[in-house]
Amino acid sequence: MSSEAAHTHAEGEVHEETMTKSKIWNVFFILLGITAVEFIIALYLVPHGIFTYHAANPIYIVLTLAKAFFIVAYFMHLKFEKVALIYTIIVPILFIIGLILVLTNESHHWIDVWRP
């Protein structure tokens, strides 16, 4: 077998561990790229008027959720877990995303109400 190790569980299923150094570095560079895009938006595009705050905030949320996915999936090894365990993580995250969207919409309403 190659550098990837296979472990047999009590149920008889085989669990492949596929995190190699090259995959870790790939995930690292993906996270670095997403962070660089966030910095470019925050430090150049928004201050120069290319993006508005209303357009940048949803982009920040999506990019941050993408980074959270890569961290949870690869560095916390959730990508290699059973489906039931994955659903116990994904369902609450979907509710949290919905809550963030509702609260973001509500905050814009209150900003508009208090603006002279």
N, CA, C and O atoms as a MOPAC input file, in Angstrom:
PM7 MOZYME 1SCF
protein

 N      0.85000 1    -1.17100 1     0.00000 1
 C      0.00000 1     0.00000 1     0.00000 1
 C      0.89600 1     1.23500 1     0.00000 1
 O      2.01900 1     1.19400 1     0.50300 1
 N      0.41000 1     2.30000 1    -0.55000 1
 C      1.19900 1     3.52700 1    -0.61700 1
 C      1.28600 1     4.16800 1     0.76400 1
 O      1.04500 1     3.50700 1     1.77500 1
 N      1.63000 1     5.45700 1     0.80700 1
 C      1.77700 1     6.15400 1     2.08000 1
 C      0.45400 1     6.36000 1     2.78800 1
 O      0.43200 1     6.78400 1     3.94300 1
 N     -0.66500 1     6.06200 1     2.10700 1
 C     -1.97600 1     6.20300 1     2.72200 1
 C     -2.28900 1     4.93100 1     3.50300 1
 O     -2.19400 1     3.82600 1     2.96800 1
 N     -2.66300 1     5.09500 1     4.77000 1
 C     -2.92000 1     3.94600 1     5.63100 1
 C     -4.41100 1     3.63500 1     5.66100 1
 O     -5.24100 1     4.54300 1     5.62000 1
 N     -4.74600 1     2.35600 1     5.73200 1
 C     -6.13900 1     1.93000 1     5.83800 1
 C     -6.34100 1     1.29800 1     7.20500 1
 O     -5.54500 1     0.46400 1     7.63800 1
 N     -7.41100 1     1.69900 1     7.88100 1
 C     -7.73700 1     1.16300 1     9.19100 1
 C     -9.06800 1     0.43800 1     9.11000 1
 O    -10.00800 1     0.93200 1     8.48700 1
 N     -9.15900 1    -0.73500 1     9.73600 1
 C    -10.39200 1    -1.48800 1     9.75700 1
 C    -11.09300 1    -1.23900 1    11.08500 1
 O    -10.49700 1    -1.39400 1    12.15200 1
 N    -12.36700 1    -0.84900 1    11.01100 1
 C    -13.16200 1    -0.58600 1    12.20000 1
 C    -13.88200 1    -1.85500 1    12.63000 1
 O    -13.84400 1    -2.86300 1    11.92400 1
 N    -14.54500 1    -1.80800 1    13.80000 1
 C    -15.23800 1    -2.96500 1    14.35900 1
 C    -16.33500 1    -3.46000 1    13.42000 1
 O    -16.60400 1    -4.66000 1    13.36700 1
 N    -16.97500 1    -2.54500 1    12.67400 1
 C    -18.05000 1    -2.94300 1    11.77400 1
 C    -17.51200 1    -3.59900 1    10.50600 1
 O    -18.29300 1    -4.12000 1     9.71100 1
 N    -16.22000 1    -3.58600 1    10.30300 1
 C    -15.63700 1    -4.20000 1     9.13400 1
 C    -15.42600 1    -3.24300 1     7.97100 1
 O    -14.92600 1    -3.64900 1     6.92200 1
 N    -15.80200 1    -1.96600 1     8.14100 1
 C    -15.59800 1    -1.01600 1     7.04800 1
 C    -14.16400 1    -0.51700 1     7.05800 1
 O    -13.50900 1    -0.48600 1     8.10000 1
 N    -13.69700 1    -0.13500 1     5.90700 1
 C    -12.33100 1     0.35100 1     5.77900 1
 C    -12.37000 1     1.86600 1     5.69600 1
 O    -13.14100 1     2.44100 1     4.92800 1
 N    -11.53400 1     2.49900 1     6.49400 1
 C    -11.46500 1     3.95600 1     6.54500 1
 C    -10.12900 1     4.39100 1     5.95900 1
 O     -9.07800 1     4.14000 1     6.54700 1
 N    -10.16900 1     5.02700 1     4.82800 1
 C     -8.94800 1     5.49300 1     4.17100 1
 C     -8.56700 1     6.85700 1     4.71300 1
 O     -9.38500 1     7.77800 1     4.70400 1
 N     -7.35800 1     6.99700 1     5.17500 1
 C     -6.84600 1     8.30100 1     5.57300 1
 C     -6.07800 1     8.84900 1     4.40200 1
 O     -5.04700 1     8.29900 1     4.01600 1
 N     -6.56800 1     9.92500 1     3.83300 1
 C     -5.98000 1    10.42600 1     2.60600 1
 C     -5.31400 1    11.78600 1     2.77600 1
 O     -5.04000 1    12.46200 1     1.78400 1
 N     -5.05100 1    12.19700 1     4.00100 1
 C     -4.38600 1    13.48200 1     4.20200 1
 C     -2.87800 1    13.29100 1     4.07900 1
 O     -2.21800 1    12.78400 1     4.98600 1
 N     -2.36600 1    13.70300 1     2.95600 1
 C     -0.92800 1    13.65800 1     2.73500 1
 C     -0.38300 1    15.07700 1     2.86600 1
 O     -1.14400 1    16.04000 1     2.94800 1
 N      0.92600 1    15.19100 1     2.88400 1
 C      1.53100 1    16.52400 1     2.99200 1
 C      1.12800 1    17.41100 1     1.82100 1
 O      0.88800 1    18.60500 1     2.00400 1
 N      1.05300 1    16.85500 1     0.65000 1
 C      0.68400 1    17.67200 1    -0.51300 1
 C     -0.75500 1    18.17000 1    -0.41200 1
 O     -1.04200 1    19.30500 1    -0.79200 1
 N     -1.66500 1    17.33500 1     0.09400 1
 C     -3.05100 1    17.78200 1     0.26200 1
 C     -3.15700 1    18.84000 1     1.34200 1
 O     -3.93200 1    19.78700 1     1.20800 1
 N     -2.39100 1    18.69300 1     2.40700 1
 C     -2.39100 1    19.71000 1     3.46000 1
 C     -1.92100 1    21.04300 1     2.89100 1
 O     -2.51700 1    22.08400 1     3.16800 1
 N     -0.85500 1    21.01300 1     2.09600 1
 C     -0.36000 1    22.24900 1     1.48500 1
 C     -1.36500 1    22.81800 1     0.49400 1
 O     -1.51800 1    24.03600 1     0.40100 1
 N     -2.05500 1    21.95200 1    -0.25100 1
 C     -3.09900 1    22.43500 1    -1.17400 1
 C     -4.19900 1    23.17000 1    -0.42300 1
 O     -4.61600 1    24.25400 1    -0.82900 1
 N     -4.66900 1    22.58000 1     0.67500 1
 C     -5.70500 1    23.22700 1     1.47500 1
 C     -5.17300 1    24.52700 1     2.06400 1
 O     -5.89600 1    25.52200 1     2.11600 1
 N     -3.93000 1    24.53000 1     2.50500 1
 C     -3.33100 1    25.75200 1     3.04400 1
 C     -3.34200 1    26.86600 1     2.00000 1
 O     -3.70100 1    28.00200 1     2.31000 1
 N     -2.95100 1    26.55100 1     0.76900 1
 C     -2.91100 1    27.58600 1    -0.26400 1
 C     -4.30900 1    28.03700 1    -0.68600 1
 O     -4.49900 1    29.19400 1    -1.06000 1
 N     -5.28000 1    27.13900 1    -0.62800 1
 C     -6.66700 1    27.54500 1    -0.88200 1
 C     -7.11600 1    28.53000 1     0.19700 1
 O     -7.70100 1    29.56700 1    -0.11300 1
 N     -6.84400 1    28.20600 1     1.46400 1
 C     -7.20400 1    29.11200 1     2.55700 1
 C     -6.46600 1    30.44100 1     2.43600 1
 O     -7.04200 1    31.49900 1     2.69200 1
 N     -5.20700 1    30.39200 1     2.05200 1
 C     -4.42600 1    31.61500 1     1.85800 1
 C     -5.01900 1    32.46100 1     0.73000 1
 O     -5.09900 1    33.68400 1     0.85100 1
 N     -5.42700 1    31.82700 1    -0.34900 1
 C     -6.03500 1    32.54800 1    -1.46600 1
 C     -7.35000 1    33.20800 1    -1.08000 1
 O     -7.59800 1    34.35900 1    -1.44000 1
 N     -8.19700 1    32.48200 1    -0.34500 1
 C     -9.46700 1    33.05100 1     0.10200 1
 C     -9.21500 1    34.24300 1     1.01900 1
 O     -9.88300 1    35.27000 1     0.90500 1
 N     -8.25100 1    34.10600 1     1.92800 1
 C     -7.92000 1    35.20900 1     2.83000 1
 C     -7.38000 1    36.40100 1     2.05400 1
 O     -7.70300 1    37.54400 1     2.37700 1
 N     -6.56700 1    36.15300 1     1.04100 1
 C     -6.03500 1    37.24800 1     0.21700 1
 C     -7.16500 1    37.97800 1    -0.49800 1
 O     -7.14600 1    39.20600 1    -0.58300 1
 N     -8.15000 1    37.24200 1    -1.01200 1
 C     -9.29500 1    37.87100 1    -1.67000 1
 C    -10.06300 1    38.73600 1    -0.67500 1
 O    -10.49000 1    39.84100 1    -1.01000 1
 N    -10.24000 1    38.23200 1     0.55700 1
 C    -10.92800 1    39.02700 1     1.58400 1
 C    -10.17100 1    40.31400 1     1.88200 1
 O    -10.78000 1    41.37500 1     2.02000 1
 N     -8.85300 1    40.22700 1     1.98200 1
 C     -8.05200 1    41.42400 1     2.24200 1
 C     -8.11200 1    42.40800 1     1.08100 1
 O     -8.18500 1    43.61700 1     1.30300 1
 N     -8.08200 1    41.91800 1    -0.13800 1
 C     -8.16700 1    42.80100 1    -1.30500 1
 C     -9.50100 1    43.53800 1    -1.31400 1
 O     -9.55700 1    44.73700 1    -1.58700 1
 N    -10.57000 1    42.81300 1    -1.01400 1
 C    -11.88700 1    43.45400 1    -0.96200 1
 C    -11.92000 1    44.50500 1     0.14200 1
 O    -12.38100 1    45.62600 1    -0.07200 1
 N    -11.42900 1    44.13600 1     1.32500 1
 C    -11.51900 1    45.03400 1     2.47800 1
 C    -10.58300 1    46.23400 1     2.37100 1
 O    -10.94500 1    47.33800 1     2.78000 1
 N     -9.40000 1    46.03400 1     1.83400 1
 C     -8.40300 1    47.10300 1     1.85700 1
 C     -8.28800 1    47.88200 1     0.55100 1
 O     -7.68600 1    48.95600 1     0.53900 1
 N     -8.84100 1    47.37900 1    -0.54300 1
 C     -8.72100 1    48.11100 1    -1.79800 1
 C    -10.08000 1    48.38100 1    -2.45400 1
 O    -10.40800 1    49.52700 1    -2.76200 1
 N    -10.86800 1    47.31900 1    -2.66600 1
 C    -12.09300 1    47.47400 1    -3.44600 1
 C    -13.15200 1    48.31400 1    -2.74100 1
 O    -13.78600 1    49.16100 1    -3.37100 1
 N    -13.35300 1    48.09200 1    -1.44900 1
 C    -14.36400 1    48.86500 1    -0.71800 1
 C    -13.91900 1    50.31400 1    -0.51700 1
 O    -14.70700 1    51.21900 1    -0.78700 1
 N    -12.68500 1    50.57800 1    -0.05200 1
 C    -12.28900 1    51.98300 1     0.13300 1
 C    -12.25200 1    52.80100 1    -1.16300 1
 O    -12.44900 1    54.01600 1    -1.12700 1
 N    -12.00400 1    52.15500 1    -2.29800 1
 C    -11.95000 1    52.86900 1    -3.57000 1
 C    -13.30500 1    52.92200 1    -4.27400 1
 O    -13.39900 1    53.40600 1    -5.40200 1
 N    -14.34000 1    52.43300 1    -3.62200 1
 C    -15.69200 1    52.52900 1    -4.16300 1
 C    -16.03500 1    51.53000 1    -5.24100 1
 O    -17.07600 1    51.65600 1    -5.88500 1
 N    -15.18400 1    50.53300 1    -5.45700 1
 C    -15.48100 1    49.51000 1    -6.46500 1
 C    -16.59200 1    48.59400 1    -5.96000 1
 O    -17.47500 1    48.21100 1    -6.72700 1
 N    -16.55400 1    48.24300 1    -4.67700 1
 C    -17.62500 1    47.50900 1    -4.00800 1
 C    -18.19800 1    48.39100 1    -2.92000 1
 O    -17.48500 1    49.19300 1    -2.31600 1
 N    -19.48700 1    48.24200 1    -2.67000 1
 C    -20.09400 1    48.91300 1    -1.52000 1
 C    -20.06900 1    47.96000 1    -0.34000 1
 O    -19.81800 1    46.76500 1    -0.49500 1
 N    -20.33200 1    48.50300 1     0.84500 1
 C    -20.40700 1    47.64600 1     2.02400 1
 C    -21.53800 1    46.63200 1     1.88800 1
 O    -21.42000 1    45.49600 1     2.34800 1
 N    -22.63300 1    47.04600 1     1.25600 1
 C    -23.76800 1    46.12900 1     1.08400 1
 C    -23.41900 1    44.96700 1     0.16300 1
 O    -23.95800 1    43.87100 1     0.32200 1
 N    -22.53800 1    45.18700 1    -0.78500 1
 C    -22.11900 1    44.10400 1    -1.67800 1
 C    -21.00100 1    43.27900 1    -1.05600 1
 O    -20.91900 1    42.07200 1    -1.28100 1
 N    -20.13100 1    43.93100 1    -0.26500 1
 C    -18.97600 1    43.23000 1     0.29800 1
 C    -19.36400 1    42.29900 1     1.44500 1
 O    -18.76900 1    41.23100 1     1.59200 1
 N    -20.34400 1    42.67800 1     2.25400 1
 C    -20.69800 1    41.85200 1     3.41700 1
 C    -21.13100 1    40.43600 1     3.04400 1
 O    -20.63400 1    39.48700 1     3.65100 1
 N    -22.03400 1    40.24300 1     2.07500 1
 C    -22.36400 1    38.85200 1     1.70500 1
 C    -21.17000 1    38.09200 1     1.14100 1
 O    -21.04800 1    36.88400 1     1.34600 1
 N    -20.29200 1    38.79400 1     0.43400 1
 C    -19.10100 1    38.13200 1    -0.10100 1
 C    -18.19700 1    37.66900 1     1.03800 1
 O    -17.65900 1    36.56300 1     0.99500 1
 N    -18.02700 1    38.52400 1     2.07300 1
 C    -17.24700 1    38.12900 1     3.25100 1
 C    -17.84500 1    36.88700 1     3.90500 1
 O    -17.12000 1    35.97100 1     4.29400 1
 N    -19.16000 1    36.86300 1     4.02300 1
 C    -19.82500 1    35.73200 1     4.68000 1
 C    -19.58800 1    34.44700 1     3.89200 1
 O    -19.26200 1    33.41400 1     4.47700 1
 N    -19.74700 1    34.50200 1     2.57500 1
 C    -19.55100 1    33.31000 1     1.73800 1
 C    -18.09500 1    32.83900 1     1.79300 1
 O    -17.83400 1    31.64300 1     1.92000 1
 N    -17.15500 1    33.77300 1     1.69700 1
 C    -15.74100 1    33.39500 1     1.73700 1
 C    -15.35000 1    32.82500 1     3.09600 1
 O    -14.57600 1    31.87100 1     3.16900 1
 N    -15.87700 1    33.40000 1     4.16900 1
 C    -15.58100 1    32.89200 1     5.50700 1
 C    -16.17700 1    31.49700 1     5.70700 1
 O    -15.55000 1    30.63600 1     6.32500 1
 N    -17.37700 1    31.27600 1     5.19100 1
 C    -17.96700 1    29.94000 1     5.27800 1
 C    -17.17500 1    28.93200 1     4.44900 1
 O    -17.05900 1    27.76900 1     4.83500 1
 N    -16.63300 1    29.36500 1     3.32000 1
 C    -15.78700 1    28.47200 1     2.51700 1
 C    -14.53100 1    28.09700 1     3.29500 1
 O    -14.11500 1    26.93900 1     3.28400 1
 N    -13.92300 1    29.07800 1     3.97400 1
 C    -12.74000 1    28.76900 1     4.78900 1
 C    -13.11000 1    27.82600 1     5.92700 1
 O    -12.36500 1    26.89400 1     6.22800 1
 N    -14.25700 1    28.06300 1     6.56200 1
 C    -14.69200 1    27.18100 1     7.64600 1
 C    -14.89100 1    25.75800 1     7.13700 1
 O    -14.54200 1    24.80000 1     7.82700 1
 N    -15.45200 1    25.60900 1     5.92800 1
 C    -15.63300 1    24.28500 1     5.35200 1
 C    -14.29900 1    23.56300 1     5.18900 1
 O    -14.17100 1    22.40200 1     5.57800 1
 N    -13.30500 1    24.24100 1     4.61600 1
 C    -12.01100 1    23.59800 1     4.40300 1
 C    -11.34700 1    23.23100 1     5.72800 1
 O    -10.73900 1    22.16700 1     5.84200 1
 N    -11.45900 1    24.09700 1     6.72300 1
 C    -10.85100 1    23.80700 1     8.02500 1
 C    -11.52300 1    22.60400 1     8.67000 1
 O    -10.85000 1    21.69500 1     9.15600 1
 N    -12.85700 1    22.60400 1     8.67300 1
 C    -13.58400 1    21.50300 1     9.30800 1
 C    -13.40200 1    20.20800 1     8.51400 1
 O    -13.20200 1    19.14500 1     9.10200 1
 N    -13.46900 1    20.28900 1     7.20900 1
 C    -13.40500 1    19.07300 1     6.39100 1
 C    -12.03100 1    18.41900 1     6.41900 1
 O    -11.93100 1    17.19600 1     6.51100 1
 N    -10.98000 1    19.21300 1     6.34200 1
 C     -9.65000 1    18.62700 1     6.20400 1
 C     -8.85300 1    18.59800 1     7.50600 1
 O     -8.28500 1    17.56500 1     7.86100 1
 N     -8.80600 1    19.71700 1     8.21400 1
 C     -7.96800 1    19.74700 1     9.41000 1
 C     -8.64800 1    19.12500 1    10.61600 1
 O     -7.97000 1    18.66100 1    11.53300 1
 N     -9.98100 1    19.10500 1    10.63500 1
 C    -10.69500 1    18.41200 1    11.70400 1
 C    -11.15700 1    17.02900 1    11.23200 1
 O    -11.83800 1    16.31900 1    11.97200 1
 N    -10.79300 1    16.64900 1    10.01500 1
 C    -11.01900 1    15.32500 1     9.42900 1
 C    -12.49200 1    14.95500 1     9.31200 1
 O    -12.82400 1    13.77000 1     9.28600 1
 N    -13.38700 1    15.94500 1     9.24000 1
 C    -14.80600 1    15.63700 1     9.09900 1
 C    -15.10900 1    15.05900 1     7.71500 1
 O    -16.09000 1    14.33300 1     7.54800 1
 N    -14.28300 1    15.37300 1     6.73900 1
 C    -14.49300 1    14.84100 1     5.39600 1
 C    -14.41200 1    13.31600 1     5.38800 1
 O    -14.98200 1    12.66700 1     4.51100 1
 N    -13.72000 1    12.75900 1     6.34300 1
 C    -13.51000 1    11.31400 1     6.37400 1
 C    -14.45400 1    10.60000 1     7.34300 1
 O    -14.30100 1     9.40100 1     7.57700 1
 N    -15.41800 1    11.31200 1     7.90300 1
 C    -16.32800 1    10.71700 1     8.87900 1
 C    -17.58200 1    10.16400 1     8.20700 1
 O    -17.78600 1    10.32200 1     7.00400 1
 N    -18.41400 1     9.51200 1     9.01500 1
 C    -19.65000 1     8.92400 1     8.52400 1
 C    -20.66500 1    10.01300 1     8.18400 1
 O    -20.56400 1    11.14600 1     8.65500 1
 N    -21.63200 1     9.64900 1     7.36600 1
 C    -22.64100 1    10.59300 1     6.88500 1
 C    -23.48000 1    11.15400 1     8.03300 1
 O    -23.76800 1    12.35100 1     8.04200 1
 N    -23.87900 1    10.32700 1     8.99900 1
 C    -24.70800 1    10.80300 1    10.10400 1
 C    -23.99000 1    11.88200 1    10.91300 1
 O    -24.60700 1    12.86300 1    11.32700 1
 N    -22.70200 1    11.70500 1    11.13400 1
 C    -21.94000 1    12.70700 1    11.87200 1
 C    -21.83500 1    14.00200 1    11.06800 1
 O    -21.89500 1    15.09700 1    11.62800 1
 N    -21.67800 1    13.86900 1     9.76800 1
 C    -21.60500 1    15.05500 1     8.91200 1
 C    -22.92900 1    15.82000 1     8.96500 1
 O    -22.92400 1    17.04900 1     9.05100 1
 N    -24.05700 1    15.11500 1     8.91600 1
 C    -25.35700 1    15.79100 1     8.97300 1
 C    -25.57200 1    16.49700 1    10.30400 1
 O    -26.22800 1    17.53700 1    10.34900 1
 N    -25.03100 1    15.94900 1    11.38500 1
 C    -25.19600 1    16.62300 1    12.67500 1
 C    -24.40900 1    17.92500 1    12.72900 1
 O    -24.68100 1    18.77600 1    13.57600 1
 N    -23.45400 1    18.08800 1    11.85300 1
 C    -22.70500 1    19.33900 1    11.76900 1
 C    -23.32400 1    20.26600 1    10.72700 1
 O    -23.44600 1    21.46600 1    10.97300 1
 N    -23.71500 1    19.74100 1     9.57800 1
 C    -24.18900 1    20.57700 1     8.47700 1
 C    -25.53900 1    21.21600 1     8.77900 1
 O    -25.73400 1    22.39400 1     8.48000 1
 N    -26.47100 1    20.47600 1     9.36000 1
 C    -27.80800 1    21.02300 1     9.61400 1
 C    -27.74900 1    22.24800 1    10.53100 1
 O    -28.34700 1    23.26800 1    10.18700 1
 N    -27.06000 1    22.20400 1    11.68200 1
 C    -26.97000 1    23.42800 1    12.48800 1
 C    -26.26500 1    24.57600 1    11.76400 1
 O    -26.62000 1    25.73900 1    11.95500 1
 N    -25.26900 1    24.25800 1    10.93600 1
 C    -24.58100 1    25.31200 1    10.18600 1
 C    -25.55600 1    25.98800 1     9.22500 1
 O    -25.50900 1    27.20800 1     9.06500 1
 N    -26.43000 1    25.22500 1     8.58800 1
 C    -27.41500 1    25.82700 1     7.69200 1
 C    -28.35200 1    26.75400 1     8.45200 1
 O    -28.70200 1    27.82400 1     7.95300 1
 N    -28.76600 1    26.35500 1     9.65800 1
 C    -29.59700 1    27.23200 1    10.47700 1
 C    -28.83400 1    28.50000 1    10.87300 1
 O    -29.41100 1    29.58700 1    10.89900 1
 N    -27.56300 1    28.36700 1    11.17600 1
 C    -26.75200 1    29.53200 1    11.53300 1
 C    -26.60300 1    30.46300 1    10.33700 1
 O    -26.65900 1    31.68300 1    10.49100 1
 N    -26.41300 1    29.90000 1     9.14800 1
 C    -26.32900 1    30.73000 1     7.93700 1
 C    -27.62700 1    31.50000 1     7.74100 1
 O    -27.60500 1    32.69400 1     7.44200 1
 N    -28.75600 1    30.82100 1     7.90900 1
 C    -30.04800 1    31.50300 1     7.80300 1
 C    -30.18300 1    32.60800 1     8.82600 1
 O    -30.67700 1    33.69000 1     8.50900 1
 N    -29.75000 1    32.35000 1    10.05700 1
 C    -29.80500 1    33.36900 1    11.10300 1
 C    -28.93000 1    34.56600 1    10.74100 1
 O    -29.33400 1    35.71100 1    10.94300 1
 N    -27.74400 1    34.31100 1    10.21300 1
 C    -26.85300 1    35.40800 1     9.79900 1
 C    -27.51200 1    36.24500 1     8.70900 1
 O    -27.45200 1    37.47400 1     8.75100 1
 N    -28.13900 1    35.59300 1     7.73900 1
 C    -28.78800 1    36.33400 1     6.66000 1
 C    -29.94800 1    37.17700 1     7.17600 1
 O    -30.11500 1    38.32500 1     6.76600 1
 N    -30.75100 1    36.60700 1     8.08000 1
 C    -31.87100 1    37.35500 1     8.64600 1
 C    -31.36200 1    38.53400 1     9.47300 1
 O    -31.88800 1    39.64100 1     9.35900 1
 N    -30.35000 1    38.30800 1    10.29700 1
 C    -29.82100 1    39.39000 1    11.12900 1
 C    -29.14800 1    40.47100 1    10.28700 1
 O    -29.23500 1    41.65400 1    10.61500 1
 N    -28.48000 1    40.07800 1     9.21000 1
 C    -27.87300 1    41.07600 1     8.32500 1
 C    -28.94400 1    41.95000 1     7.68300 1
 O    -28.79100 1    43.16900 1     7.60400 1
 N    -30.01600 1    41.33200 1     7.23100 1
 C    -31.12000 1    42.08600 1     6.64200 1
 C    -31.75000 1    43.01000 1     7.68200 1
 O    -32.05600 1    44.16400 1     7.38000 1
 N    -31.94200 1    42.52000 1     8.88400 1
 C    -32.54800 1    43.32600 1     9.95600 1
 C    -31.63500 1    44.48700 1    10.34000 1
 O    -32.12100 1    45.58600 1    10.60700 1
 N    -30.32900 1    44.26500 1    10.37300 1
 C    -29.41400 1    45.34700 1    10.73800 1
 C    -29.44700 1    46.46000 1     9.70300 1
 O    -29.34000 1    47.63200 1    10.06200 1
 N    -29.59100 1    46.11900 1     8.42800 1
 C    -29.69900 1    47.14800 1     7.39300 1
 C    -30.97900 1    47.95800 1     7.57900 1
 O    -30.99400 1    49.16500 1     7.33600 1
 N    -32.04200 1    47.30300 1     8.00600 1
 C    -33.29500 1    48.01700 1     8.26400 1
 C    -33.10200 1    49.04800 1     9.37100 1
 O    -33.53000 1    50.19300 1     9.23100 1
 N    -32.46500 1    48.65400 1    10.46400 1
 C    -32.28800 1    49.58800 1    11.57600 1
 C    -31.30700 1    50.70200 1    11.23700 1
 O    -31.45200 1    51.81600 1    11.73900 1
 N    -30.31800 1    50.43200 1    10.40400 1
 C    -29.41000 1    51.49600 1     9.95700 1
 C    -30.18500 1    52.52200 1     9.13700 1
 O    -29.99200 1    53.72800 1     9.29400 1
 N    -31.06700 1    52.03200 1     8.25800 1
 C    -31.86800 1    52.94100 1     7.44700 1
 C    -32.86200 1    53.74200 1     8.27600 1
 O    -33.15300 1    54.89100 1     7.94700 1
 N    -33.38900 1    53.14800 1     9.35500 1
 C    -34.34200 1    53.85000 1    10.21600 1
 C    -33.66100 1    54.98200 1    10.97200 1
 O    -34.23200 1    56.06500 1    11.10200 1
 N    -32.45700 1    54.75200 1    11.46900 1
 C    -31.77100 1    55.73700 1    12.28900 1
 C    -30.95700 1    56.74100 1    11.49300 1
 O    -30.48400 1    57.72900 1    12.05400 1
 N    -30.78300 1    56.51200 1    10.20700 1
 C    -30.02200 1    57.43300 1     9.37200 1
 C    -30.84300 1    58.70400 1     9.14300 1
 O    -32.01200 1    58.61200 1     8.77000 1
 N    -30.26200 1    59.88600 1     9.35500 1
 C    -31.02600 1    61.14000 1     9.16400 1
 C    -31.33500 1    61.44600 1     7.71500 1
 O    -31.96600 1    62.46100 1     7.41900 1

